């Protein structure tokens, strides 16, 4: 950790996976593990998910707007595929 940069505590309150997600590589607490962040670790979301056995929603805090958009899209997709209710 560190790598010449001062460790900044971002003071995320709440539960991991709900209010924030933790980068498995650097331990940073973030609202979302973005591809841009992962590129700093010379990896991408697909490799990261495979490596740490994660699902896409584990890369995002549940309270974020982008997660709600994603969740809505998944619900819509499931409906279109005619999955049982
Ligand atoms: Zn990281």
PDB file of the backbone (N, CA, C, O) and the ligand in Angstrom, with CONECT records:
HET     ZN  A 101       1
ATOM      1  N   UNK A   1       0.833  -1.202   0.000  1.00  0.00           N
ATOM      2  CA  UNK A   1       0.000   0.000   0.000  1.00  0.00           C
ATOM      3  C   UNK A   1       0.870   1.256   0.000  1.00  0.00           C
ATOM      4  O   UNK A   1       2.059   1.189   0.309  1.00  0.00           O
ATOM      5  N   UNK A   2       0.298   2.361  -0.334  1.00  0.00           N
ATOM      6  CA  UNK A   2       1.047   3.599  -0.270  1.00  0.00           C
ATOM      7  C   UNK A   2       1.635   3.989  -1.599  1.00  0.00           C
ATOM      8  O   UNK A   2       1.135   4.906  -2.252  1.00  0.00           O
ATOM      9  N   UNK A   3       2.659   3.332  -2.005  1.00  0.00           N
ATOM     10  CA  UNK A   3       3.325   3.615  -3.268  1.00  0.00           C
ATOM     11  C   UNK A   3       3.524   5.111  -3.507  1.00  0.00           C
ATOM     12  O   UNK A   3       3.142   5.640  -4.551  1.00  0.00           O
ATOM     13  N   UNK A   4       4.121   5.778  -2.533  1.00  0.00           N
ATOM     14  CA  UNK A   4       4.452   7.187  -2.694  1.00  0.00           C
ATOM     15  C   UNK A   4       3.293   8.123  -2.455  1.00  0.00           C
ATOM     16  O   UNK A   4       3.463   9.341  -2.411  1.00  0.00           O
ATOM     17  N   UNK A   5       2.108   7.548  -2.298  1.00  0.00           N
ATOM     18  CA  UNK A   5       0.932   8.380  -2.082  1.00  0.00           C
ATOM     19  C   UNK A   5       0.495   8.241  -0.631  1.00  0.00           C
ATOM     20  O   UNK A   5       0.548   7.144  -0.075  1.00  0.00           O
ATOM     21  N   UNK A   6       0.075   9.307  -0.026  1.00  0.00           N
ATOM     22  CA  UNK A   6      -0.384   9.247   1.354  1.00  0.00           C
ATOM     23  C   UNK A   6      -1.708   8.499   1.419  1.00  0.00           C
ATOM     24  O   UNK A   6      -2.627   8.769   0.645  1.00  0.00           O
ATOM     25  N   UNK A   7      -1.792   7.564   2.342  1.00  0.00           N
ATOM     26  CA  UNK A   7      -3.035   6.817   2.541  1.00  0.00           C
ATOM     27  C   UNK A   7      -4.098   7.764   3.071  1.00  0.00           C
ATOM     28  O   UNK A   7      -3.920   8.404   4.107  1.00  0.00           O
ATOM     29  N   UNK A   8      -5.185   7.843   2.357  1.00  0.00           N
ATOM     30  CA  UNK A   8      -6.260   8.715   2.799  1.00  0.00           C
ATOM     31  C   UNK A   8      -7.450   7.886   3.229  1.00  0.00           C
ATOM     32  O   UNK A   8      -7.987   7.105   2.444  1.00  0.00           O
ATOM     33  N   UNK A   9      -7.859   8.051   4.459  1.00  0.00           N
ATOM     34  CA  UNK A   9      -9.053   7.368   4.934  1.00  0.00           C
ATOM     35  C   UNK A   9     -10.276   8.122   4.433  1.00  0.00           C
ATOM     36  O   UNK A   9     -10.500   9.278   4.792  1.00  0.00           O
ATOM     37  N   UNK A  10     -11.051   7.459   3.611  1.00  0.00           N
ATOM     38  CA  UNK A  10     -12.192   8.144   3.021  1.00  0.00           C
ATOM     39  C   UNK A  10     -13.414   8.144   3.922  1.00  0.00           C
ATOM     40  O   UNK A  10     -14.450   8.718   3.588  1.00  0.00           O
ATOM     41  N   UNK A  11     -13.276   7.482   5.086  1.00  0.00           N
ATOM     42  CA  UNK A  11     -14.358   7.517   6.071  1.00  0.00           C
ATOM     43  C   UNK A  11     -15.703   7.043   5.554  1.00  0.00           C
ATOM     44  O   UNK A  11     -16.726   7.697   5.758  1.00  0.00           O
ATOM     45  N   UNK A  12     -15.696   5.923   4.896  1.00  0.00           N
ATOM     46  CA  UNK A  12     -16.975   5.361   4.493  1.00  0.00           C
ATOM     47  C   UNK A  12     -17.618   4.711   5.701  1.00  0.00           C
ATOM     48  O   UNK A  12     -17.020   3.856   6.355  1.00  0.00           O
ATOM     49  N   UNK A  13     -18.836   5.122   5.992  1.00  0.00           N
ATOM     50  CA  UNK A  13     -19.558   4.508   7.089  1.00  0.00           C
ATOM     51  C   UNK A  13     -20.395   3.378   6.537  1.00  0.00           C
ATOM     52  O   UNK A  13     -20.778   3.395   5.367  1.00  0.00           O
ATOM     53  N   UNK A  14     -20.676   2.412   7.359  1.00  0.00           N
ATOM     54  CA  UNK A  14     -21.621   1.392   6.959  1.00  0.00           C
ATOM     55  C   UNK A  14     -20.956   0.081   6.614  1.00  0.00           C
ATOM     56  O   UNK A  14     -19.825  -0.198   7.012  1.00  0.00           O
ATOM     57  N   UNK A  15     -21.691  -0.712   5.862  1.00  0.00           N
ATOM     58  CA  UNK A  15     -21.309  -2.089   5.635  1.00  0.00           C
ATOM     59  C   UNK A  15     -20.632  -2.279   4.295  1.00  0.00           C
ATOM     60  O   UNK A  15     -21.033  -1.707   3.281  1.00  0.00           O
ATOM     61  N   UNK A  16     -19.602  -3.093   4.317  1.00  0.00           N
ATOM     62  CA  UNK A  16     -18.950  -3.431   3.069  1.00  0.00           C
ATOM     63  C   UNK A  16     -19.926  -4.153   2.151  1.00  0.00           C
ATOM     64  O   UNK A  16     -20.665  -5.035   2.587  1.00  0.00           O
ATOM     65  N   UNK A  17     -19.923  -3.776   0.887  1.00  0.00           N
ATOM     66  CA  UNK A  17     -20.814  -4.406  -0.077  1.00  0.00           C
ATOM     67  C   UNK A  17     -22.156  -3.710  -0.166  1.00  0.00           C
ATOM     68  O   UNK A  17     -22.884  -3.880  -1.144  1.00  0.00           O
ATOM     69  N   UNK A  18     -22.491  -2.921   0.857  1.00  0.00           N
ATOM     70  CA  UNK A  18     -23.755  -2.183   0.833  1.00  0.00           C
ATOM     71  C   UNK A  18     -23.462  -0.700   0.622  1.00  0.00           C
ATOM     72  O   UNK A  18     -23.906  -0.094  -0.353  1.00  0.00           O
ATOM     73  N   UNK A  19     -22.715  -0.140   1.547  1.00  0.00           N
ATOM     74  CA  UNK A  19     -22.425   1.287   1.472  1.00  0.00           C
ATOM     75  C   UNK A  19     -21.098   1.584   0.782  1.00  0.00           C
ATOM     76  O   UNK A  19     -20.861   2.703   0.328  1.00  0.00           O
ATOM     77  N   UNK A  20     -20.259   0.598   0.710  1.00  0.00           N
ATOM     78  CA  UNK A  20     -19.026   0.749  -0.039  1.00  0.00           C
ATOM     79  C   UNK A  20     -18.539  -0.628  -0.453  1.00  0.00           C
ATOM     80  O   UNK A  20     -18.997  -1.639   0.080  1.00  0.00           O
ATOM     81  N   UNK A  21     -17.627  -0.671  -1.385  1.00  0.00           N
ATOM     82  CA  UNK A  21     -16.972  -1.918  -1.731  1.00  0.00           C
ATOM     83  C   UNK A  21     -15.472  -1.725  -1.544  1.00  0.00           C
ATOM     84  O   UNK A  21     -14.948  -0.620  -1.689  1.00  0.00           O
ATOM     85  N   UNK A  22     -14.801  -2.809  -1.224  1.00  0.00           N
ATOM     86  CA  UNK A  22     -13.373  -2.739  -0.979  1.00  0.00           C
ATOM     87  C   UNK A  22     -12.628  -3.348  -2.152  1.00  0.00           C
ATOM     88  O   UNK A  22     -12.944  -4.448  -2.604  1.00  0.00           O
ATOM     89  N   UNK A  23     -11.651  -2.629  -2.629  1.00  0.00           N
ATOM     90  CA  UNK A  23     -10.805  -3.178  -3.681  1.00  0.00           C
ATOM     91  C   UNK A  23      -9.956  -4.287  -3.076  1.00  0.00           C
ATOM     92  O   UNK A  23      -9.210  -4.063  -2.123  1.00  0.00           O
ATOM     93  N   UNK A  24     -10.079  -5.496  -3.644  1.00  0.00           N
ATOM     94  CA  UNK A  24      -9.359  -6.639  -3.089  1.00  0.00           C
ATOM     95  C   UNK A  24      -7.855  -6.510  -3.290  1.00  0.00           C
ATOM     96  O   UNK A  24      -7.070  -7.181  -2.620  1.00  0.00           O
ATOM     97  N   UNK A  25      -7.467  -5.659  -4.198  1.00  0.00           N
ATOM     98  CA  UNK A  25      -6.051  -5.551  -4.510  1.00  0.00           C
ATOM     99  C   UNK A  25      -5.346  -4.556  -3.591  1.00  0.00           C
ATOM    100  O   UNK A  25      -4.302  -4.871  -3.020  1.00  0.00           O
ATOM    101  N   UNK A  26      -5.912  -3.352  -3.446  1.00  0.00           N
ATOM    102  CA  UNK A  26      -5.238  -2.337  -2.638  1.00  0.00           C
ATOM    103  C   UNK A  26      -5.959  -2.044  -1.329  1.00  0.00           C
ATOM    104  O   UNK A  26      -5.442  -1.312  -0.485  1.00  0.00           O
ATOM    105  N   UNK A  27      -7.158  -2.615  -1.154  1.00  0.00           N
ATOM    106  CA  UNK A  27      -7.876  -2.433   0.097  1.00  0.00           C
ATOM    107  C   UNK A  27      -8.608  -1.107   0.195  1.00  0.00           C
ATOM    108  O   UNK A  27      -9.168  -0.779   1.241  1.00  0.00           O
ATOM    109  N   UNK A  28      -8.606  -0.348  -0.884  1.00  0.00           N
ATOM    110  CA  UNK A  28      -9.271   0.948  -0.904  1.00  0.00           C
ATOM    111  C   UNK A  28     -10.789   0.777  -0.812  1.00  0.00           C
ATOM    112  O   UNK A  28     -11.362  -0.138  -1.404  1.00  0.00           O
ATOM    113  N   UNK A  29     -11.411   1.654  -0.076  1.00  0.00           N
ATOM    114  CA  UNK A  29     -12.873   1.645   0.001  1.00  0.00           C
ATOM    115  C   UNK A  29     -13.415   2.581  -1.056  1.00  0.00           C
ATOM    116  O   UNK A  29     -13.038   3.752  -1.105  1.00  0.00           O
ATOM    117  N   UNK A  30     -14.294   2.078  -1.900  1.00  0.00           N
ATOM    118  CA  UNK A  30     -14.795   2.885  -3.003  1.00  0.00           C
ATOM    119  C   UNK A  30     -16.287   2.665  -3.182  1.00  0.00           C
ATOM    120  O   UNK A  30     -16.848   1.677  -2.709  1.00  0.00           O
ATOM    121  N   UNK A  31     -16.922   3.612  -3.880  1.00  0.00           N
ATOM    122  CA  UNK A  31     -18.335   3.409  -4.216  1.00  0.00           C
ATOM    123  C   UNK A  31     -18.446   2.374  -5.318  1.00  0.00           C
ATOM    124  O   UNK A  31     -19.391   1.586  -5.350  1.00  0.00           O
ATOM    125  N   UNK A  32     -17.491   2.380  -6.208  1.00  0.00           N
ATOM    126  CA  UNK A  32     -17.500   1.412  -7.290  1.00  0.00           C
ATOM    127  C   UNK A  32     -16.070   1.055  -7.667  1.00  0.00           C
ATOM    128  O   UNK A  32     -15.195   1.920  -7.710  1.00  0.00           O
ATOM    129  N   UNK A  33     -15.839  -0.224  -7.938  1.00  0.00           N
ATOM    130  CA  UNK A  33     -14.530  -0.646  -8.444  1.00  0.00           C
ATOM    131  C   UNK A  33     -14.584  -0.486  -9.957  1.00  0.00           C
ATOM    132  O   UNK A  33     -15.115  -1.345 -10.660  1.00  0.00           O
ATOM    133  N   UNK A  34     -14.047   0.585 -10.439  1.00  0.00           N
ATOM    134  CA  UNK A  34     -14.162   0.904 -11.857  1.00  0.00           C
ATOM    135  C   UNK A  34     -13.036   0.265 -12.658  1.00  0.00           C
ATOM    136  O   UNK A  34     -11.983  -0.089 -12.128  1.00  0.00           O
ATOM    137  N   UNK A  35     -13.294   0.132 -13.939  1.00  0.00           N
ATOM    138  CA  UNK A  35     -12.253  -0.369 -14.823  1.00  0.00           C
ATOM    139  C   UNK A  35     -11.036   0.530 -14.798  1.00  0.00           C
ATOM    140  O   UNK A  35      -9.902   0.074 -14.949  1.00  0.00           O
ATOM    141  N   UNK A  36     -11.288   1.816 -14.605  1.00  0.00           N
ATOM    142  CA  UNK A  36     -10.184   2.771 -14.556  1.00  0.00           C
ATOM    143  C   UNK A  36      -9.322   2.542 -13.311  1.00  0.00           C
ATOM    144  O   UNK A  36      -8.096   2.637 -13.357  1.00  0.00           O
ATOM    145  N   UNK A  37      -9.991   2.240 -12.207  1.00  0.00           N
ATOM    146  CA  UNK A  37      -9.239   1.949 -10.991  1.00  0.00           C
ATOM    147  C   UNK A  37      -8.428   0.673 -11.178  1.00  0.00           C
ATOM    148  O   UNK A  37      -7.255   0.613 -10.811  1.00  0.00           O
ATOM    149  N   UNK A  38      -9.064  -0.349 -11.751  1.00  0.00           N
ATOM    150  CA  UNK A  38      -8.382  -1.629 -11.909  1.00  0.00           C
ATOM    151  C   UNK A  38      -7.216  -1.534 -12.883  1.00  0.00           C
ATOM    152  O   UNK A  38      -6.254  -2.296 -12.787  1.00  0.00           O
ATOM    153  N   UNK A  39      -7.304  -0.605 -13.814  1.00  0.00           N
ATOM    154  CA  UNK A  39      -6.199  -0.442 -14.766  1.00  0.00           C
ATOM    155  C   UNK A  39      -4.933   0.012 -14.042  1.00  0.00           C
ATOM    156  O   UNK A  39      -3.823  -0.197 -14.531  1.00  0.00           O
ATOM    157  N   UNK A  40      -5.107   0.636 -12.868  1.00  0.00           N
ATOM    158  CA  UNK A  40      -3.948   1.017 -12.064  1.00  0.00           C
ATOM    159  C   UNK A  40      -3.239  -0.217 -11.517  1.00  0.00           C
ATOM    160  O   UNK A  40      -2.047  -0.184 -11.210  1.00  0.00           O
ATOM    161  N   UNK A  41      -3.997  -1.306 -11.401  1.00  0.00           N
ATOM    162  CA  UNK A  41      -3.418  -2.561 -10.929  1.00  0.00           C
ATOM    163  C   UNK A  41      -3.091  -3.467 -12.112  1.00  0.00           C
ATOM    164  O   UNK A  41      -2.844  -4.661 -11.943  1.00  0.00           O
ATOM    165  N   UNK A  42      -3.090  -2.892 -13.296  1.00  0.00           N
ATOM    166  CA  UNK A  42      -2.819  -3.650 -14.522  1.00  0.00           C
ATOM    167  C   UNK A  42      -3.780  -4.818 -14.707  1.00  0.00           C
ATOM    168  O   UNK A  42      -3.384  -5.904 -15.132  1.00  0.00           O
ATOM    169  N   UNK A  43      -5.043  -4.579 -14.383  1.00  0.00           N
ATOM    170  CA  UNK A  43      -6.038  -5.624 -14.610  1.00  0.00           C
ATOM    171  C   UNK A  43      -7.326  -4.959 -15.093  1.00  0.00           C
ATOM    172  O   UNK A  43      -7.389  -3.735 -15.209  1.00  0.00           O
ATOM    173  N   UNK A  44      -8.331  -5.748 -15.368  1.00  0.00           N
ATOM    174  CA  UNK A  44      -9.632  -5.181 -15.738  1.00  0.00           C
ATOM    175  C   UNK A  44     -10.723  -5.907 -14.955  1.00  0.00           C
ATOM    176  O   UNK A  44     -10.445  -6.841 -14.203  1.00  0.00           O
ATOM    177  N   UNK A  45     -11.965  -5.465 -15.141  1.00  0.00           N
ATOM    178  CA  UNK A  45     -13.054  -5.986 -14.303  1.00  0.00           C
ATOM    179  C   UNK A  45     -13.238  -7.494 -14.497  1.00  0.00           C
ATOM    180  O   UNK A  45     -13.479  -8.227 -13.538  1.00  0.00           O
ATOM    181  N   UNK A  46     -13.122  -7.941 -15.735  1.00  0.00           N
ATOM    182  CA  UNK A  46     -13.332  -9.368 -15.992  1.00  0.00           C
ATOM    183  C   UNK A  46     -12.301 -10.225 -15.265  1.00  0.00           C
ATOM    184  O   UNK A  46     -12.634 -11.212 -14.609  1.00  0.00           O
ATOM    185  N   UNK A  47     -11.044  -9.820 -15.403  1.00  0.00           N
ATOM    186  CA  UNK A  47      -9.967 -10.570 -14.745  1.00  0.00           C
ATOM    187  C   UNK A  47     -10.125 -10.511 -13.237  1.00  0.00           C
ATOM    188  O   UNK A  47      -9.955 -11.514 -12.545  1.00  0.00           O
ATOM    189  N   UNK A  48     -10.447  -9.343 -12.741  1.00  0.00           N
ATOM    190  CA  UNK A  48     -10.609  -9.113 -11.301  1.00  0.00           C
ATOM    191  C   UNK A  48     -11.727  -9.985 -10.740  1.00  0.00           C
ATOM    192  O   UNK A  48     -11.567 -10.613  -9.693  1.00  0.00           O
ATOM    193  N   UNK A  49     -12.858 -10.020 -11.440  1.00  0.00           N
ATOM    194  CA  UNK A  49     -13.992 -10.820 -10.981  1.00  0.00           C
ATOM    195  C   UNK A  49     -13.649 -12.302 -10.978  1.00  0.00           C
ATOM    196  O   UNK A  49     -14.023 -13.045 -10.070  1.00  0.00           O
ATOM    197  N   UNK A  50     -12.923 -12.716 -12.021  1.00  0.00           N
ATOM    198  CA  UNK A  50     -12.534 -14.111 -12.126  1.00  0.00           C
ATOM    199  C   UNK A  50     -11.575 -14.479 -11.005  1.00  0.00           C
ATOM    200  O   UNK A  50     -11.721 -15.503 -10.338  1.00  0.00           O
ATOM    201  N   UNK A  51     -10.591 -13.609 -10.824  1.00  0.00           N
ATOM    202  CA  UNK A  51      -9.540 -13.827  -9.832  1.00  0.00           C
ATOM    203  C   UNK A  51     -10.088 -13.963  -8.419  1.00  0.00           C
ATOM    204  O   UNK A  51      -9.650 -14.824  -7.655  1.00  0.00           O
ATOM    205  N   UNK A  52     -11.063 -13.094  -8.069  1.00  0.00           N
ATOM    206  CA  UNK A  52     -11.549 -13.055  -6.701  1.00  0.00           C
ATOM    207  C   UNK A  52     -12.944 -13.653  -6.585  1.00  0.00           C
ATOM    208  O   UNK A  52     -13.595 -13.533  -5.547  1.00  0.00           O
ATOM    209  N   UNK A  53     -13.401 -14.302  -7.665  1.00  0.00           N
ATOM    210  CA  UNK A  53     -14.683 -14.991  -7.650  1.00  0.00           C
ATOM    211  C   UNK A  53     -15.825 -14.045  -7.255  1.00  0.00           C
ATOM    212  O   UNK A  53     -16.578 -14.310  -6.317  1.00  0.00           O
ATOM    213  N   UNK A  54     -15.930 -12.944  -7.990  1.00  0.00           N
ATOM    214  CA  UNK A  54     -16.935 -11.931  -7.674  1.00  0.00           C
ATOM    215  C   UNK A  54     -17.964 -11.831  -8.780  1.00  0.00           C
ATOM    216  O   UNK A  54     -17.695 -12.176  -9.930  1.00  0.00           O
ATOM    217  N   UNK A  55     -19.160 -11.352  -8.417  1.00  0.00           N
ATOM    218  CA  UNK A  55     -20.182 -11.045  -9.415  1.00  0.00           C
ATOM    219  C   UNK A  55     -20.150  -9.536  -9.678  1.00  0.00           C
ATOM    220  O   UNK A  55     -19.651  -8.773  -8.850  1.00  0.00           O
ATOM    221  N   UNK A  56     -20.684  -9.101 -10.833  1.00  0.00           N
ATOM    222  CA  UNK A  56     -20.628  -7.668 -11.150  1.00  0.00           C
ATOM    223  C   UNK A  56     -21.182  -6.776 -10.036  1.00  0.00           C
ATOM    224  O   UNK A  56     -20.664  -5.684  -9.805  1.00  0.00           O
ATOM    225  N   UNK A  57     -22.234  -7.233  -9.344  1.00  0.00           N
ATOM    226  CA  UNK A  57     -22.803  -6.362  -8.314  1.00  0.00           C
ATOM    227  C   UNK A  57     -21.932  -6.265  -7.071  1.00  0.00           C
ATOM    228  O   UNK A  57     -22.176  -5.432  -6.198  1.00  0.00           O
ATOM    229  N   UNK A  58     -20.915  -7.118  -6.994  1.00  0.00           N
ATOM    230  CA  UNK A  58     -19.985  -7.008  -5.872  1.00  0.00           C
ATOM    231  C   UNK A  58     -18.905  -5.955  -6.140  1.00  0.00           C
ATOM    232  O   UNK A  58     -18.049  -5.699  -5.294  1.00  0.00           O
ATOM    233  N   UNK A  59     -18.960  -5.359  -7.314  1.00  0.00           N
ATOM    234  CA  UNK A  59     -18.010  -4.296  -7.643  1.00  0.00           C
ATOM    235  C   UNK A  59     -18.611  -2.927  -7.385  1.00  0.00           C
ATOM    236  O   UNK A  59     -18.010  -1.903  -7.710  1.00  0.00           O
ATOM    237  N   UNK A  60     -19.811  -2.912  -6.794  1.00  0.00           N
ATOM    238  CA  UNK A  60     -20.535  -1.659  -6.677  1.00  0.00           C
ATOM    239  C   UNK A  60     -21.290  -1.594  -5.369  1.00  0.00           C
ATOM    240  O   UNK A  60     -21.896  -2.583  -4.957  1.00  0.00           O
ATOM    241  N   UNK A  61     -21.266  -0.446  -4.706  1.00  0.00           N
ATOM    242  CA  UNK A  61     -22.062  -0.300  -3.485  1.00  0.00           C
ATOM    243  C   UNK A  61     -23.535  -0.323  -3.858  1.00  0.00           C
ATOM    244  O   UNK A  61     -23.920   0.163  -4.922  1.00  0.00           O
ATOM    245  N   UNK A  62     -24.349  -0.881  -2.993  1.00  0.00           N
ATOM    246  CA  UNK A  62     -25.765  -1.076  -3.299  1.00  0.00           C
ATOM    247  C   UNK A  62     -26.560   0.222  -3.281  1.00  0.00           C
ATOM    248  O   UNK A  62     -27.648   0.291  -3.853  1.00  0.00           O
ATOM    249  N   UNK A  63     -26.035   1.235  -2.636  1.00  0.00           N
ATOM    250  CA  UNK A  63     -26.802   2.464  -2.490  1.00  0.00           C
ATOM    251  C   UNK A  63     -26.540   3.444  -3.625  1.00  0.00           C
ATOM    252  O   UNK A  63     -27.162   4.505  -3.687  1.00  0.00           O
ATOM    253  N   UNK A  64     -25.618   3.092  -4.525  1.00  0.00           N
ATOM    254  CA  UNK A  64     -25.286   4.045  -5.579  1.00  0.00           C
ATOM    255  C   UNK A  64     -26.357   4.100  -6.654  1.00  0.00           C
ATOM    256  O   UNK A  64     -27.076   3.128  -6.883  1.00  0.00           O
ATOM    257  N   UNK A  65     -26.452   5.243  -7.306  1.00  0.00           N
ATOM    258  CA  UNK A  65     -27.406   5.409  -8.388  1.00  0.00           C
ATOM    259  C   UNK A  65     -27.130   4.415  -9.504  1.00  0.00           C
ATOM    260  O   UNK A  65     -28.048   3.837 -10.087  1.00  0.00           O
ATOM    261  N   UNK A  66     -25.835   4.228  -9.790  1.00  0.00           N
ATOM    262  CA  UNK A  66     -25.497   3.333 -10.896  1.00  0.00           C
ATOM    263  C   UNK A  66     -25.921   1.902 -10.588  1.00  0.00           C
ATOM    264  O   UNK A  66     -26.263   1.142 -11.493  1.00  0.00           O
ATOM    265  N   UNK A  67     -25.898   1.537  -9.303  1.00  0.00           N
ATOM    266  CA  UNK A  67     -26.344   0.193  -8.965  1.00  0.00           C
ATOM    267  C   UNK A  67     -27.847   0.047  -9.195  1.00  0.00           C
ATOM    268  O   UNK A  67     -28.315  -0.976  -9.695  1.00  0.00           O
ATOM    269  N   UNK A  68     -28.593   1.085  -8.824  1.00  0.00           N
ATOM    270  CA  UNK A  68     -30.044   1.036  -9.028  1.00  0.00           C
ATOM    271  C   UNK A  68     -30.369   0.906 -10.515  1.00  0.00           C
ATOM    272  O   UNK A  68     -31.266   0.159 -10.908  1.00  0.00           O
ATOM    273  N   UNK A  69     -29.622   1.647 -11.331  1.00  0.00           N
ATOM    274  CA  UNK A  69     -29.821   1.569 -12.776  1.00  0.00           C
ATOM    275  C   UNK A  69     -29.511   0.160 -13.260  1.00  0.00           C
ATOM    276  O   UNK A  69     -30.247  -0.410 -14.066  1.00  0.00           O
ATOM    277  N   UNK A  70     -28.420  -0.390 -12.761  1.00  0.00           N
ATOM    278  CA  UNK A  70     -28.022  -1.739 -13.149  1.00  0.00           C
ATOM    279  C   UNK A  70     -29.060  -2.765 -12.709  1.00  0.00           C
ATOM    280  O   UNK A  70     -29.434  -3.653 -13.475  1.00  0.00           O
ATOM    281  N   UNK A  71     -29.521  -2.633 -11.470  1.00  0.00           N
ATOM    282  CA  UNK A  71     -30.506  -3.569 -10.938  1.00  0.00           C
ATOM    283  C   UNK A  71     -31.789  -3.525 -11.755  1.00  0.00           C
ATOM    284  O   UNK A  71     -32.396  -4.560 -12.030  1.00  0.00           O
ATOM    285  N   UNK A  72     -32.200  -2.314 -12.142  1.00  0.00           N
ATOM    286  CA  UNK A  72     -33.403  -2.160 -12.954  1.00  0.00           C
ATOM    287  C   UNK A  72     -33.207  -2.824 -14.313  1.00  0.00           C
ATOM    288  O   UNK A  72     -34.116  -3.474 -14.830  1.00  0.00           O
ATOM    289  N   UNK A  73     -32.034  -2.659 -14.881  1.00  0.00           N
ATOM    290  CA  UNK A  73     -31.743  -3.252 -16.184  1.00  0.00           C
ATOM    291  C   UNK A  73     -31.773  -4.776 -16.099  1.00  0.00           C
ATOM    292  O   UNK A  73     -32.272  -5.443 -17.006  1.00  0.00           O
ATOM    293  N   UNK A  74     -31.240  -5.324 -15.012  1.00  0.00           N
ATOM    294  CA  UNK A  74     -31.225  -6.778 -14.833  1.00  0.00           C
ATOM    295  C   UNK A  74     -32.650  -7.298 -14.688  1.00  0.00           C
ATOM    296  O   UNK A  74     -33.005  -8.321 -15.273  1.00  0.00           O
ATOM    297  N   UNK A  75     -33.471  -6.586 -13.899  1.00  0.00           N
ATOM    298  CA  UNK A  75     -34.867  -6.970 -13.717  1.00  0.00           C
ATOM    299  C   UNK A  75     -35.597  -6.981 -15.056  1.00  0.00           C
ATOM    300  O   UNK A  75     -36.353  -7.901 -15.370  1.00  0.00           O
ATOM    301  N   UNK A  76     -35.344  -5.923 -15.840  1.00  0.00           N
ATOM    302  CA  UNK A  76     -35.985  -5.818 -17.147  1.00  0.00           C
ATOM    303  C   UNK A  76     -35.558  -6.972 -18.043  1.00  0.00           C
ATOM    304  O   UNK A  76     -36.375  -7.569 -18.744  1.00  0.00           O
ATOM    305  N   UNK A  77     -34.261  -7.274 -18.007  1.00  0.00           N
ATOM    306  CA  UNK A  77     -33.722  -8.343 -18.834  1.00  0.00           C
ATOM    307  C   UNK A  77     -34.352  -9.676 -18.459  1.00  0.00           C
ATOM    308  O   UNK A  77     -34.742 -10.459 -19.325  1.00  0.00           O
ATOM    309  N   UNK A  78     -34.448  -9.925 -17.145  1.00  0.00           N
ATOM    310  CA  UNK A  78     -35.015 -11.173 -16.655  1.00  0.00           C
ATOM    311  C   UNK A  78     -36.460 -11.313 -17.113  1.00  0.00           C
ATOM    312  O   UNK A  78     -36.899 -12.400 -17.489  1.00  0.00           O
ATOM    313  N   UNK A  79     -37.193 -10.205 -17.080  1.00  0.00           N
ATOM    314  CA  UNK A  79     -38.586 -10.218 -17.514  1.00  0.00           C
ATOM    315  C   UNK A  79     -38.673 -10.551 -19.006  1.00  0.00           C
ATOM    316  O   UNK A  79     -39.499 -11.356 -19.438  1.00  0.00           O
ATOM    317  N   UNK A  80     -37.804  -9.912 -19.770  1.00  0.00           N
ATOM    318  CA  UNK A  80     -37.817 -10.139 -21.221  1.00  0.00           C
ATOM    319  C   UNK A  80     -37.460 -11.581 -21.562  1.00  0.00           C
ATOM    320  O   UNK A  80     -37.906 -12.115 -22.577  1.00  0.00           O
ATOM    321  N   UNK A  81     -36.663 -12.197 -20.718  1.00  0.00           N
ATOM    322  CA  UNK A  81     -36.294 -13.590 -20.970  1.00  0.00           C
ATOM    323  C   UNK A  81     -37.359 -14.549 -20.482  1.00  0.00           C
ATOM    324  O   UNK A  81     -37.216 -15.763 -20.632  1.00  0.00           O
ATOM    325  N   UNK A  82     -38.420 -14.025 -19.903  1.00  0.00           N
ATOM    326  CA  UNK A  82     -39.517 -14.848 -19.456  1.00  0.00           C
ATOM    327  C   UNK A  82     -39.170 -15.774 -18.311  1.00  0.00           C
ATOM    328  O   UNK A  82     -39.646 -16.907 -18.252  1.00  0.00           O
ATOM    329  N   UNK A  83     -38.344 -15.294 -17.406  1.00  0.00           N
ATOM    330  CA  UNK A  83     -38.017 -16.117 -16.252  1.00  0.00           C
ATOM    331  C   UNK A  83     -39.223 -16.207 -15.324  1.00  0.00           C
ATOM    332  O   UNK A  83     -40.018 -15.270 -15.242  1.00  0.00           O
ATOM    333  N   UNK A  84     -39.358 -17.325 -14.630  1.00  0.00           N
ATOM    334  CA  UNK A  84     -40.492 -17.469 -13.716  1.00  0.00           C
ATOM    335  C   UNK A  84     -40.451 -16.412 -12.610  1.00  0.00           C
ATOM    336  O   UNK A  84     -39.381 -16.041 -12.126  1.00  0.00           O
ATOM    337  N   UNK A  85     -41.621 -15.943 -12.227  1.00  0.00           N
ATOM    338  CA  UNK A  85     -41.675 -14.893 -11.230  1.00  0.00           C
ATOM    339  C   UNK A  85     -41.642 -15.466  -9.832  1.00  0.00           C
ATOM    340  O   UNK A  85     -41.680 -14.717  -8.856  1.00  0.00           O
TER     341      UNK A  85
HETATM  342 ZN    ZN A 101      -7.367  -0.969  -5.889  1.00  0.00          ZN
END
